[in-house]
Amino acid sequence: MRRGFTLLNTFLVLLVLASCTSNPYSKTNRVYKKQAKVYTKQLSKFPLPEKSDGSALDYGEYRAGTTNFNLRQPNYVVIHHTAQDSVEQTLKTFTLTRTQVSSHYVIGRDGDVYHMLNDYFRGWHGGVGKWGNNSDLNSSSIGIELDNNGFEEFSEVQIQSLLAVLNKLKEDYKIPAENFIGHSDIAPGRKVDPNATFPWKSLAEEGYGLWYDEEEVKNLKTQAEFFKPNPMAIANNSIFTQRIPVLDKILFPEVIPATFDVEMALRIIGFDTSNMDAALQSFKLHFIQEDIQSPLNGNDLKTLYNLYQKYL
């Protein structure tokens, strides 16, 4: 009798331990699987319905499905910070239907990676945003959320895990280096993530995103720095005061041309310039990472010019 009681106690303890260590997201995982099954069923439907379906389209005589196709692949990676206090809080946010927000990956401060959504599915992480001519980044991108309250530095182990994820995505989908961007890049004035401590330069050195050439920027000169007032000039409209941009570009390649258009350069890189102040701040958040609210200074202008040439 005592032995049976001991076995019962042991069983109950194991049951309690099992319940304590069970996946807290098992319920939402079932919802995920159910929804994925619905989409799988939609994808497997034959592209042309029967003529008897009442469609107004004038279908051909035969149902003919092509043999040449594959799944759509992501072509961008958009990096975010969660602006929440813990990875647990973020996981909960992304598993509540009412929040209407999600991401493909969440990476904790301790480097743990949560792959929350199949890469081929459309995540809800970008919101209203634009990069170049692409105004629906959710449909062509992978979203990665880094556990960070928005003000702290990113941990080394977290960045190492991010690099591992980026390496896999780049290999799997052949994503170009320039298409690794931040949420603030695609939503100027609306988003500021990842914050100014994010190591964009380190990522670019590994092939994820572009960065300016620091040595070239040092050697660049602005018009004001290089061309001094001509003492032979008699009046402001004198021939001696006029510069010929085409010749300047050939003779003085280290000088930023007088015709350099800041707004055009930002658009070439990818920024939405419908709000120039916001676009400039997003540019500085990514590439300058200090004095975000200040206008472009001489060094900022040189950095922009160097990047503009890289993105051409």
Salt bridges, closest charged atoms under 4 A:
GLU50 OE2 - ARG63 NH1 2.88
ASP119 OD1 - HIS115 NE2 2.97
ASP136 OD1 - ARG122 NH2 2.95
GLU145 OE2 - HIS80 ND1 3.73
ASP147 OD2 - ARG109 NH1 2.46
GLU152 OE2 - ARG109 NH2 2.43
ASP172 OD2 - LYS168 NZ 2.68
ASP185 OD2 - HIS286 ND1 2.83
ASP193 OD2 - HIS80 ND1 3.42
ASP193 OD1 - HIS183 ND1 3.23
GLU214 OE2 - LYS201 NZ 2.90
GLU225 OE1 - LYS302 NZ 3.25
ASP248 OD2 - ARG243 NE 2.82
GLU263 OE2 - ARG267 NH1 3.39
ASP300 OD2 - LYS284 NZ 3.14
